[in-house]
Amino acid sequence: MNSYTTRGVCCRTINFELDGDTIKEVQFVGGCNGNTKGISALVVGMKVEDAIARLEGITCGNKPTSCPDQLAQALKSL
């Protein structure tokens, strides 16, 4: 399981596991529980490059990032 410390969002950490280039599991620590569970459910089974393309650049309110964007950053960090 990989762990990524987030920046600029409510969730503190994103834990994720890959199976080759496919997302196997995602867990957000903190943040809006329903939203982060929804993001996790949507990306499981998705190719890493597809998830990055869809999530990168999403903002939250007036913040320059969001939990989905931070997941994209986590996936890019590998």
Protein Blocks (a to p, Z undefined) as FASTA:
>chain_A
ZZdddehiabfbdcdddehjacfbdcdeedjfklmmmmmmmmgopafklmmmmmgopaeh
jbfbdfklmmmmmmmmZZ
